């Protein structure tokens, strides 16, 4: 799996040719775009309902895969917000088993933010 992932990254970054990989990624991106558009339409038409809660929520994710500095950013943001409100962090973790099998999420409460 890691070899395939490494090869795909090499193609994306131009280190390898891989015309078939580019074609497959192009097709996959089209399917993904169609799915996003259908999901947005479902919310716009209210076929899917927005779930609201009475507390502020900040969602950080899907910025990029690993190595973008999300963890450091979240740690700093949590520290900055601690004086203003009770802060909790809900995470499933990078490449966690939760992504593979579905399971409980990990809650980091304010007293454990370092």
N, C-alpha and C positions, 0 to 999 in steps of 0.2 A: 504493500500500500504506500509506504513512504517513497519507494522508487518511482512509482507512478505519479505521486504528488510532486516530487522533485522534478520529474520530466515535464510535467504540465507547467510548473512555474518557470522552467527554463524556456519553454515555448512562448509563454506569455511575455517574458522579459527579453525575448529576442535572441537568446543564446543558442537556440535550436530551431530548425525549420518547422517540422510537424504540421503540415497542412491539414492532415486529417484531425489533429487535435484542435486546431483553430476552427475548423468546420463544426466539430462536435460542440465546442464551447459556444460558438455563434448560435447553433440550434438550441442549445440548453438555455442560453440567455434569452432567446425569443420565447421559449416556453415559460421561463421565470417571469418575464415581463407580462405575458398574457395572464399568468396566475395573479400577479400583483394588481393588474387592471381589473380582473374579475372580482378580487377581494375588495378593492376600493369601490367598485360598483355596488357590491352587496351592502357595504356600509352606507353609501350614498342613497341607495333605495330603501335602506333600513330593513333589509332582509337579515342582516346581522346587526345586533345591537351593541352599542358602545357601553362598556361597563365603567361606571364611575365610582370613585371612593371619595371620602371626605377629607383626605389628607394629601398634601403635595407629594408628587412622585417625580423623580428624575430617572430616566432610563438611559443607560449608557451601554452601547453595544452595536454590533454589526458595523463598526467603523472600519475595521480591517481585521484580518486574522491576528495571530500573535505578534508581539513585538512593537505595538504601536504606542505603548505607554498608558493603556487604559487603567491598569491597576494602580500605578502611581498617581494618575489623575483622580481616580475615585478616592484614594486614600487622602489626598490633599483636599478635595471637595468635602469629604466627610468631616475632616478636622475643621475646615472653615465654617461649616454649617452647624457644628456642635453647640456653639454658643447661642444659636438662634432657635433651634428646635431639637427634638429628639431625633436621632439619626439611626437608621438601621440599613443594612446592606443585604440584599437578597441576591445570591449568586448560584450559578450551577457549576461554575469552574470551567477552565479551558480544557477542551477535549475530554470532558467528564463522561463517566458512565451514564449519566442522566441523558445525555444526547443519544446514547445507544439503546438504552432499555427503558428510559423514563423512570423517574423516581423523585424522591423528595429533594427540595432545594435547601441550600445552606443559608441560614440567617445569621448575620454578624450583628450583634446588638451594640449600642452606643458604648457601653462600658468596655468592649473589647476592641474598639477601633484604636489602632496605634499609629 
